[in-house]
Amino acid sequence: MVPRPSRPPTGGRRPAAAGDGDGGDAHPVDRLPRPAQLLTGGFQHVAASYAGVVAPPLVVGAYVGLSPVEITFLVGASLFTAGIATLLQTVGLWKVGARLPFVNGVSFAGVAPMLAVADAQADRRDALPVIYGAVIVAGALGFLLAPSFCKLVRFFPPVVSGTVITLIGITLLPVSFGWIQGGHPDRPAPLTNLALAGATLAVVLALRRLLRGFLQQIAILLGLLAGTLLAIPAGAVDTTATRHAALVGFPTPFHFGSPHFELSAIVSMCVLMLVCMTESTADMLALGEIVDREADEKVIAAGLRADTLGTALSPLFNGFANSAFAQNIGLVALTRVRSRFTVAACGLMFVLLGLSPVFASLIAVVPQPVLGGAGIVLFGTVAASGINVLRTAGLDQGDNLLIAATSLGVGLVPVVSRTFYDNAAIPETLKIILDSGVSAGCLTAVVLNLAFHHLGRGARLGHRGAPLRHNRHE
């Protein structure tokens, strides 16, 4: 976690980090950066989250038998709806939006239940309307539950939030490794991919070490550019998508048909929505620590409303369930650019990319190994931030150490073995939770914290129980 500078004893405001922008006495989160910083910072967030946004529609589209043209349309729709959801989250509307520098995008946790819905259809090509109907209901239900769900924040003391933040980073690192392996995690990484990833990582680290100010903040972006240039002579840059993409393409509402409502699909998606809300709550707590703005119940409720409203609206434009993207937490921590307007610029870029497939395809030119090299820094930063929170959680107390150790162990199971829960006796809805290391570890930590610190003997132990007096999350 980014170390928290000491506050001036006389009430002076905290010095702004480089790149926080202008805004007088406004909190760095609410300051508007200069145009150049706004655009380049927003593009960095696009680059960090683009692969996560487009991966689910690519997988689902291919699975249900869509043509390449229809898959391209589905990807554009996901970019468009991710942009709308991100703008809701960062700019806010009424009581919707945490107004934190959060990117919202398509949740990869939804891929497994969506494929299960497709398998349940007589013809997989009929699955998308059923999926969209279930997502609409799940999003609406989540929106109604947001004010109550946010009250769970009192069960996220440092031992819980630190464990979850650490798991977020650790569970994202395999994504980077998969990129370096060229999207084939079951195969060894080609030597060319290893070289490109290593070169990108080295460039990012060198730029962070040697540069200062604004250039240092965009080290990730410069590293991606350098890695892509290095990939050209290696033949690793594919421009086919750009050559065949259309200049303009609006995501026609209900392009794949009117939504259908099937009970089994709705139940599955509602469970997914609860999982996404759990992960988003943990992500908001993590980002609140990084930007020095407490994610209290009011902020979390508003953030969950943005998640769920974005999810309910996404099927209108052929999108899927949205949730907060943990990838961008690492970018905020690394660059120290805390302005939510930088991420709002990212959301606007997503909208424009969704409306222009040819420009959307330009980001796809960045080779996966290059993304993987930069991802090691981004996702590793998140894990290190969680470890820093755990450092303040009082692990010298046996109960807290036991909570963290057990929760980390449970959360790492699907990271170490993706087939661990592939048992026909385990219900599919339960598998959704167990196969998400963040969700499984988070629920384990919350339950154990409740058992050791809030119930029975633990509730009577004063400072050894729930750290209500010194924990800013409760």
C-alpha positions as CSV (number, residue, x, y, z in Angstrom):
1,M,0.0,0.0,0.0
2,V,1.3,3.5,-0.7
3,P,2.6,4.8,2.6
4,R,0.3,7.4,4.1
5,P,2.2,10.7,4.7
6,S,1.7,12.3,8.1
7,R,-0.8,15.0,8.3
8,P,0.1,18.6,9.3
9,P,-0.7,19.0,13.0
10,T,-2.2,22.5,12.5
11,G,-4.8,21.5,10.0
12,G,-2.9,22.2,6.8
13,R,-3.9,20.2,3.8
14,R,-1.8,17.2,2.5
15,P,0.7,18.1,-0.2
16,A,-0.5,17.1,-3.6
17,A,1.2,14.2,-5.4
18,A,2.7,14.9,-8.7
19,G,0.0,14.9,-11.4
20,D,-2.9,15.3,-9.0
21,G,-3.8,18.5,-11.0
22,D,-5.0,21.9,-10.0
23,G,-8.0,22.6,-7.8
24,G,-6.9,24.7,-4.8
25,D,-8.0,23.1,-1.6
26,A,-10.0,20.3,-3.3
27,H,-9.0,16.8,-2.5
28,P,-6.6,15.3,-5.1
29,V,-9.4,12.9,-6.2
30,D,-11.5,15.9,-7.2
31,R,-8.9,17.9,-9.0
32,L,-8.9,18.3,-12.8
33,P,-5.5,17.6,-14.3
34,R,-4.1,19.5,-17.2
35,P,-5.4,18.4,-20.6
36,A,-2.1,16.6,-21.6
37,Q,-2.1,14.7,-18.3
38,L,-5.8,14.0,-18.6
39,L,-5.5,12.4,-22.0
40,T,-2.3,10.4,-21.4
41,G,-3.4,9.3,-18.0
42,G,-6.8,8.2,-19.3
43,F,-5.1,6.3,-22.1
44,Q,-2.9,4.5,-19.6
45,H,-6.0,3.3,-17.9
46,V,-7.5,2.2,-21.2
47,A,-4.3,0.2,-22.0
48,A,-4.3,-1.4,-18.6
49,S,-7.9,-2.5,-18.7
50,Y,-8.6,-3.0,-22.5
51,A,-7.7,-6.7,-22.5
52,G,-9.9,-7.3,-19.5
53,V,-12.9,-5.6,-21.2
54,V,-12.6,-7.4,-24.5
55,A,-11.7,-10.9,-23.2
56,P,-15.2,-12.0,-22.0
57,P,-17.1,-11.0,-25.2
58,L,-14.4,-12.7,-27.3
59,V,-14.7,-16.0,-25.3
60,V,-18.5,-15.9,-25.1
61,G,-19.0,-14.8,-28.7
62,A,-16.8,-17.7,-30.0
63,Y,-18.5,-20.2,-27.7
64,V,-22.1,-19.4,-28.9
65,G,-21.0,-19.5,-32.5
66,L,-21.0,-15.9,-33.6
67,S,-19.3,-14.9,-36.8
68,P,-16.1,-12.8,-36.7
69,V,-18.2,-9.7,-37.7
70,E,-20.6,-10.3,-34.8
71,I,-17.8,-10.9,-32.4
72,T,-16.3,-7.6,-33.4
73,F,-19.7,-6.0,-32.8
74,L,-19.9,-7.7,-29.3
75,V,-16.5,-6.4,-28.4
76,G,-17.4,-2.9,-29.4
77,A,-20.6,-3.1,-27.4
78,S,-18.6,-4.2,-24.3
79,L,-16.2,-1.2,-24.7
80,F,-19.2,1.1,-25.1
81,T,-21.0,-0.1,-22.0
82,A,-17.8,-0.3,-20.0
83,G,-17.3,3.4,-20.8
84,I,-20.8,4.3,-19.7
85,A,-20.4,2.4,-16.4
86,T,-17.0,4.0,-15.8
87,L,-18.5,7.5,-16.3
88,L,-21.3,6.6,-13.8
89,Q,-18.6,5.5,-11.3
90,T,-16.2,8.4,-11.6
91,V,-18.4,11.5,-12.5
92,G,-21.5,10.2,-10.6
93,L,-25.1,11.0,-11.0
94,W,-27.3,11.6,-7.9
95,K,-26.4,8.8,-5.4
96,V,-24.9,6.7,-8.1
97,G,-21.1,6.5,-8.4
98,A,-18.3,6.3,-5.8
99,R,-16.6,9.3,-7.4
100,L,-13.3,7.5,-7.1
101,P,-10.8,6.8,-9.9
102,F,-12.3,3.4,-10.7
103,V,-12.6,1.7,-14.1
104,N,-15.7,-0.4,-14.5
105,G,-15.7,-3.1,-17.1
106,V,-17.0,-6.6,-18.1
107,S,-16.6,-9.0,-15.2
108,F,-14.6,-12.1,-16.2
109,A,-16.2,-13.9,-13.4
110,G,-19.4,-13.9,-15.5
111,V,-17.8,-16.0,-18.3
112,A,-18.3,-19.4,-16.6
113,P,-22.1,-18.9,-15.7
114,M,-22.7,-17.4,-19.2
115,L,-21.2,-20.5,-20.9
116,A,-23.3,-22.7,-18.6
117,V,-26.4,-20.8,-19.8
118,A,-25.4,-21.4,-23.4
119,D,-25.0,-25.1,-22.7
120,A,-28.5,-25.2,-21.3
121,Q,-30.0,-24.0,-24.6
122,A,-31.0,-26.3,-27.4
123,D,-29.0,-24.1,-29.7
124,R,-26.1,-22.1,-28.3
125,R,-26.8,-19.3,-30.8
126,D,-30.0,-18.6,-28.8
127,A,-28.1,-18.0,-25.6
128,L,-27.4,-14.3,-25.7
129,P,-31.1,-13.1,-25.2
130,V,-31.4,-15.5,-22.2
131,I,-28.1,-14.1,-20.8
132,Y,-29.2,-10.5,-21.3
133,G,-32.5,-11.1,-19.6
134,A,-30.7,-12.6,-16.6
135,V,-28.2,-9.8,-16.4
136,I,-31.0,-7.2,-16.4
137,V,-32.7,-8.8,-13.4
138,A,-29.4,-9.4,-11.6
139,G,-28.4,-5.7,-12.1
140,A,-31.8,-4.5,-10.9
141,L,-31.7,-6.7,-7.8
142,G,-28.1,-5.6,-7.0
143,F,-29.2,-1.9,-7.3
144,L,-31.9,-2.4,-4.7
145,L,-29.6,-4.3,-2.4
146,A,-26.7,-1.8,-2.6
147,P,-27.8,0.3,0.5
148,S,-27.9,-2.8,2.7
149,F,-24.9,-4.6,1.2
150,C,-22.6,-1.6,1.8
151,K,-23.1,-2.1,5.6
152,L,-20.8,-5.1,5.4
153,V,-18.0,-2.5,5.4
154,R,-17.8,-2.8,9.2
155,F,-16.7,-6.4,8.7
156,F,-13.6,-5.3,6.7
157,P,-11.0,-4.4,9.4
158,P,-7.3,-4.2,8.2
159,V,-6.9,-8.0,8.7
160,V,-9.7,-8.6,6.2
161,S,-9.1,-5.7,3.8
162,G,-5.4,-6.4,3.7
163,T,-5.9,-10.0,3.0
164,V,-8.4,-9.3,0.2
165,I,-6.1,-6.6,-1.4
166,T,-3.2,-9.0,-1.4
167,L,-5.4,-11.7,-3.0
168,I,-6.5,-9.2,-5.7
169,G,-2.9,-8.6,-6.7
170,I,-1.9,-12.3,-6.5
171,T,-4.9,-13.6,-8.5
172,L,-4.3,-11.0,-11.2
173,L,-0.6,-11.9,-11.7
174,P,-1.6,-15.1,-13.6
175,V,-3.4,-12.9,-16.1
176,S,0.0,-11.3,-16.9
177,F,1.7,-14.7,-17.1
178,G,-1.1,-15.8,-19.5
179,W,-0.5,-12.8,-21.7
180,I,3.2,-13.6,-21.8
181,Q,2.4,-17.2,-22.8
182,G,0.3,-15.8,-25.7
183,G,-3.0,-16.8,-24.2
184,H,-2.1,-20.4,-23.8
185,P,-1.4,-20.9,-20.0
186,D,-1.0,-24.7,-20.5
187,R,2.0,-24.2,-22.8
188,P,5.6,-22.9,-22.1
189,A,6.1,-19.2,-23.0
190,P,7.9,-18.8,-26.3
191,L,11.4,-17.3,-26.0
192,T,10.3,-14.2,-28.1
193,N,7.4,-13.6,-25.7
194,L,9.7,-13.8,-22.7
195,A,12.1,-11.4,-24.3
196,L,9.4,-8.9,-25.1
197,A,7.8,-9.1,-21.6
198,G,11.3,-8.8,-20.0
199,A,12.2,-5.8,-22.2
200,T,8.9,-4.1,-21.4
201,L,9.3,-4.7,-17.7
202,A,12.9,-3.4,-17.8
203,V,11.8,-0.2,-19.7
204,V,9.1,0.5,-17.2
205,L,11.4,0.1,-14.2
206,A,14.1,2.2,-15.9
207,L,11.7,5.0,-16.7
208,R,10.3,5.0,-13.2
209,R,13.8,5.2,-11.8
210,L,15.3,7.8,-14.2
211,L,12.4,10.1,-15.0
212,R,10.7,12.7,-12.9
213,G,7.2,14.4,-12.8
214,F,4.8,13.8,-15.6
215,L,7.0,11.5,-17.6
216,Q,7.5,9.3,-14.6
217,Q,3.7,9.0,-14.2
218,I,3.2,7.7,-17.8
219,A,6.1,5.2,-17.5
220,I,3.6,2.4,-18.1
221,L,2.3,4.0,-21.3
222,L,5.8,4.7,-22.5
223,G,6.8,1.1,-21.7
224,L,3.9,-0.3,-23.7
225,L,4.9,1.9,-26.6
226,A,8.5,0.8,-26.4
227,G,7.5,-2.8,-26.1
228,T,5.3,-2.6,-29.2
229,L,8.0,-1.0,-31.2
230,L,10.4,-3.8,-30.2
231,A,7.8,-6.3,-31.2
232,I,7.6,-5.1,-34.8
233,P,10.9,-6.6,-36.0
234,A,10.1,-9.7,-34.1
235,G,6.9,-10.1,-36.1
236,A,4.7,-10.1,-33.0
237,V,2.5,-7.1,-34.0
238,D,-0.7,-8.1,-35.9
239,T,-2.5,-5.3,-37.7
240,T,-5.1,-7.5,-39.3
241,A,-7.9,-6.3,-37.0
242,T,-7.2,-2.6,-37.8
243,R,-7.2,-3.2,-41.6
244,H,-10.6,-4.9,-41.6
245,A,-12.4,-2.8,-38.9
246,A,-15.1,-0.3,-39.8
247,L,-14.7,3.4,-39.1
248,V,-18.1,3.8,-37.3
249,G,-20.3,1.2,-35.7
250,F,-23.0,2.0,-33.1
251,P,-24.1,-0.8,-30.8
252,T,-27.7,-1.3,-32.0
253,P,-30.0,-1.9,-29.0
254,F,-30.9,-5.6,-28.6
255,H,-28.9,-6.5,-31.7
256,F,-29.1,-10.2,-30.8
257,G,-32.8,-10.2,-30.0
258,S,-35.1,-9.1,-27.2
259,P,-34.1,-10.4,-23.7
260,H,-35.6,-13.7,-22.5
261,F,-36.1,-14.4,-18.8
262,E,-35.4,-18.0,-17.6
263,L,-35.4,-18.7,-13.9
264,S,-32.2,-20.9,-13.8
265,A,-30.2,-18.3,-15.7
266,I,-31.5,-15.5,-13.5
267,V,-30.5,-17.3,-10.3
268,S,-27.0,-18.0,-11.7
269,M,-26.6,-14.3,-12.7
270,C,-27.9,-13.1,-9.3
271,V,-25.3,-15.1,-7.5
272,L,-22.7,-13.7,-9.9
273,M,-23.9,-10.2,-9.1
274,L,-23.4,-10.8,-5.4
275,V,-19.9,-12.0,-6.1
276,C,-19.2,-8.9,-8.2
277,M,-20.5,-6.7,-5.4
278,T,-18.2,-8.4,-2.9
279,E,-15.2,-7.9,-5.1
280,S,-16.2,-4.3,-5.8
281,T,-16.5,-3.6,-2.1
282,A,-13.0,-4.9,-1.5
283,D,-11.7,-2.9,-4.4
284,M,-13.2,0.3,-3.2
285,L,-11.7,-0.2,0.2
286,A,-8.3,-0.7,-1.4
287,L,-8.6,2.3,-3.6
288,G,-9.8,4.4,-0.7
289,E,-6.6,3.7,1.1
290,I,-4.5,4.5,-1.9
291,V,-6.1,7.8,-2.7
292,D,-6.5,8.8,1.0
293,R,-10.3,9.1,0.8
294,E,-12.1,6.8,3.1
295,A,-14.5,4.4,1.4
296,D,-17.2,4.5,4.0
297,E,-20.7,3.0,3.7
298,K,-22.1,6.0,1.7
299,V,-19.2,5.8,-0.8
300,I,-19.5,2.0,-1.2
301,A,-23.3,2.2,-1.6
302,A,-22.9,4.8,-4.3
303,G,-20.2,2.7,-6.0
304,L,-22.3,-0.5,-5.9
305,R,-25.2,1.5,-7.4
306,A,-23.0,2.4,-10.3
307,D,-21.8,-1.2,-10.7
308,T,-25.4,-2.6,-10.7
309,L,-27.0,0.2,-12.7
310,G,-24.3,-0.2,-15.3
311,T,-25.0,-3.9,-15.3
312,A,-28.7,-3.5,-15.7
313,L,-28.3,-1.1,-18.6
314,S,-25.5,-3.0,-20.4
315,P,-27.8,-5.6,-22.1
316,L,-29.7,-2.7,-23.8
317,F,-26.5,-2.2,-25.8
318,N,-25.5,-5.8,-25.9
319,G,-23.1,-5.7,-23.0
320,F,-22.6,-7.9,-20.0
321,A,-22.3,-7.6,-16.2
322,N,-19.9,-4.8,-15.1
323,S,-17.8,-4.6,-12.0
324,A,-14.8,-2.5,-10.7
325,F,-11.5,-3.4,-12.3
326,A,-8.8,-4.2,-9.9
327,Q,-6.1,-3.8,-12.6
328,N,-6.4,0.0,-12.4
329,I,-5.8,0.1,-8.6
330,G,-2.2,-0.8,-9.3
331,L,-1.9,2.0,-11.9
332,V,-3.3,4.6,-9.5
333,A,-0.9,3.4,-6.8
334,L,2.1,3.4,-9.1
335,T,1.5,6.7,-10.9
336,R,0.1,8.5,-7.8
337,V,-2.4,10.3,-10.1
338,R,-5.5,10.2,-7.9
339,S,-7.9,12.4,-10.0
340,R,-11.1,10.6,-10.8
341,F,-11.3,12.7,-13.9
342,T,-8.3,10.9,-15.4
343,V,-10.4,7.7,-15.2
344,A,-13.4,9.5,-16.4
345,A,-11.4,10.3,-19.5
346,C,-10.7,6.6,-19.8
347,G,-14.4,6.0,-19.7
348,L,-15.0,8.5,-22.5
349,M,-12.3,6.9,-24.5
350,F,-14.1,3.5,-24.1
351,V,-17.3,5.0,-25.3
352,L,-15.6,6.5,-28.4
353,L,-13.7,3.2,-29.0
354,G,-17.1,1.3,-28.8
355,L,-18.5,3.7,-31.5
356,S,-15.4,3.4,-33.8
357,P,-14.2,-0.2,-34.2
358,V,-11.2,0.9,-36.3
359,F,-9.8,3.0,-33.5
360,A,-10.8,0.3,-30.9
361,S,-8.6,-2.1,-32.8
362,L,-5.6,0.1,-32.5
363,I,-5.1,-0.8,-28.9
364,A,-5.4,-4.5,-29.8
365,V,-2.1,-3.9,-31.8
366,V,-0.2,-4.0,-28.5
367,P,1.1,-7.6,-28.3
368,Q,0.0,-9.7,-25.3
369,P,3.6,-10.3,-24.1
370,V,4.1,-6.6,-23.9
371,L,0.9,-6.2,-21.8
372,G,2.2,-9.1,-19.6
373,G,5.5,-7.4,-18.9
374,A,3.7,-4.2,-17.8
375,G,1.1,-6.2,-15.9
376,I,3.7,-7.7,-13.6
377,V,4.4,-4.2,-12.2
378,L,0.8,-3.2,-12.0
379,F,-0.6,-6.3,-10.4
380,G,2.4,-6.8,-8.1
381,T,1.9,-3.3,-6.8
382,V,-1.6,-4.2,-5.7
383,A,-0.3,-7.3,-3.9
384,A,2.4,-5.3,-2.2
385,S,-0.2,-2.7,-1.1
386,G,-2.2,-5.4,0.6
387,I,0.8,-6.7,2.4
388,N,1.4,-3.1,3.7
389,V,-2.2,-3.0,5.1
390,L,-1.6,-6.4,6.8
391,R,1.5,-4.9,8.4
392,T,-0.9,-2.6,10.4
393,A,-3.4,-5.4,11.2
394,G,-1.8,-6.6,14.4
395,L,-0.6,-10.0,13.1
396,D,1.3,-10.5,16.3
397,Q,-2.1,-11.4,17.8
398,G,-2.7,-15.1,17.1
399,D,-6.3,-14.7,16.0
400,N,-5.5,-12.1,13.3
401,L,-2.6,-14.2,12.0
402,L,-4.8,-17.2,11.8
403,I,-7.5,-15.3,9.9
404,A,-5.0,-13.9,7.4
405,A,-3.2,-17.2,6.9
406,T,-6.4,-19.3,6.4
407,S,-8.0,-16.8,4.1
408,L,-4.9,-16.5,1.9
409,G,-4.7,-20.2,1.7
410,V,-8.4,-20.6,0.6
411,G,-8.1,-17.7,-1.8
412,L,-5.0,-19.2,-3.5
413,V,-6.6,-22.6,-4.2
414,P,-8.1,-21.6,-7.6
415,V,-5.0,-19.6,-8.5
416,V,-2.8,-22.7,-8.0
417,S,-5.2,-25.2,-9.4
418,R,-8.0,-24.1,-11.8
419,T,-9.5,-27.6,-11.8
420,F,-9.5,-28.0,-8.0
421,Y,-13.3,-27.6,-7.8
422,D,-14.2,-29.4,-11.0
423,N,-16.4,-31.9,-9.2
424,A,-19.9,-32.7,-10.5
425,A,-21.1,-32.9,-6.8
426,I,-20.4,-29.2,-6.3
427,P,-23.3,-26.9,-7.4
428,E,-22.5,-24.5,-10.3
429,T,-23.6,-21.5,-8.2
430,L,-21.1,-22.5,-5.5
431,K,-18.4,-23.0,-8.0
432,I,-18.8,-19.4,-9.1
433,I,-17.7,-18.3,-5.6
434,L,-15.0,-20.9,-5.1
435,D,-13.4,-20.4,-8.5
436,S,-12.9,-16.7,-7.7
437,G,-9.9,-16.5,-5.3
438,V,-10.9,-13.0,-4.2
439,S,-14.5,-13.9,-3.4
440,A,-13.5,-17.2,-1.6
441,G,-10.8,-15.5,0.4
442,C,-12.9,-12.5,1.1
443,L,-15.8,-14.5,2.4
444,T,-13.4,-16.7,4.5
445,A,-11.8,-13.6,6.0
446,V,-15.1,-12.0,6.8
447,V,-16.6,-15.2,8.4
448,L,-13.4,-15.8,10.5
449,N,-13.2,-12.2,11.6
450,L,-16.9,-12.4,12.6
451,A,-16.3,-15.7,14.5
452,F,-13.1,-14.5,16.3
453,H,-13.8,-10.9,16.9
454,H,-17.6,-10.3,16.9
455,L,-19.3,-13.3,18.4
456,G,-19.2,-14.9,21.8
457,R,-15.8,-14.8,23.6
458,G,-14.2,-12.6,20.9
459,A,-16.7,-9.8,21.3
460,R,-15.8,-9.6,25.0
461,L,-12.0,-9.3,24.6
462,G,-11.8,-5.6,24.0
463,H,-8.7,-4.6,22.0
464,R,-8.0,-8.2,21.1
465,G,-11.5,-8.4,19.5
466,A,-12.7,-6.4,16.5
467,P,-10.5,-3.3,16.2
468,L,-13.4,-0.9,16.2
469,R,-11.5,1.9,17.9
470,H,-8.6,2.2,15.5
471,N,-9.9,0.8,12.2
472,R,-11.0,3.4,9.7
473,H,-13.2,0.9,7.9
474,E,-15.6,0.3,10.8
